[in-house]
């Protein structure tokens, strides 16, 4: 377990998730709600499928499941606030344009 914390696997997994988040955001179209949804969905893709594959193919290696769970946890802790920020900015913009009109 300590080898998982000491290696660069967590950093690599977070970078992969953040890269997915960025791709989903920039390819999400012009509407901010779509951008936030697609960014979060792309960044947090396939966690349940990864757990099924990890448990079935590596039943005696608990580090595999640990790594998948850490990626899901750290990804959600970092990407959910980013998606909320995108939606909050959209709501602030909509509110300010409605007040001006």
RAKAJO-V652153 format. One record per residue. N is the residue number from 1. PHI is phi in whole degrees, 0 to 359 (* if undefined). PSI is psi as a letter, one per 20 degrees, with the letter a starting at -180 (none if undefined). Layout:
n: [N | N]
phi: [PHI | PHI]
psi: [PSI | PSI]
This chain:
n: [1 | 2 | 3 | 4 | 5 | 6 | 7 | 8 | 9 | 10 | 11 | 12 | 13 | 14 | 15 | 16 | 17 | 18 | 19 | 20 | 21 | 22 | 23 | 24 | 25 | 26 | 27 | 28 | 29 | 30 | 31 | 32 | 33 | 34 | 35 | 36 | 37 | 38 | 39 | 40 | 41 | 42 | 43 | 44 | 45 | 46 | 47 | 48 | 49 | 50 | 51 | 52 | 53 | 54 | 55 | 56 | 57 | 58 | 59 | 60 | 61 | 62 | 63 | 64 | 65 | 66 | 67 | 68 | 69 | 70 | 71 | 72 | 73 | 74 | 75 | 76 | 77 | 78 | 79 | 80 | 81 | 82 | 83 | 84 | 85 | 86 | 87 | 88 | 89 | 90 | 91 | 92 | 93 | 94 | 95 | 96 | 97 | 98 | 99 | 100 | 101]
phi: [* | 293 | 295 | 292 | 289 | 280 | 273 | 263 | 295 | 293 | 299 | 296 | 293 | 294 | 297 | 297 | 295 | 293 | 296 | 298 | 299 | 295 | 297 | 297 | 293 | 285 | 260 | 280 | 90 | 280 | 273 | 300 | 296 | 293 | 300 | 295 | 294 | 294 | 296 | 293 | 294 | 287 | 290 | 251 | 290 | 63 | 293 | 292 | 294 | 295 | 294 | 298 | 294 | 296 | 289 | 285 | 268 | 230 | 292 | 258 | 245 | 292 | 294 | 294 | 294 | 300 | 296 | 297 | 294 | 294 | 298 | 295 | 293 | 294 | 297 | 293 | 293 | 261 | 274 | 297 | 296 | 295 | 295 | 296 | 296 | 298 | 294 | 296 | 297 | 296 | 293 | 294 | 297 | 296 | 293 | 291 | 287 | 289 | 290 | 292 | 280]
psi: [h | h | h | g | h | i | a | j | h | g | g | g | g | g | h | g | g | h | g | g | g | g | g | h | g | h | j | i | a | i | p | h | g | h | g | g | g | h | g | g | h | h | h | k | q | k | g | h | h | h | g | g | g | g | g | h | h | m | h | j | n | i | h | g | h | g | g | g | h | g | g | g | g | h | g | h | h | h | h | g | h | g | h | h | g | g | h | g | h | g | h | g | g | h | g | h | h | h | h | h | none]
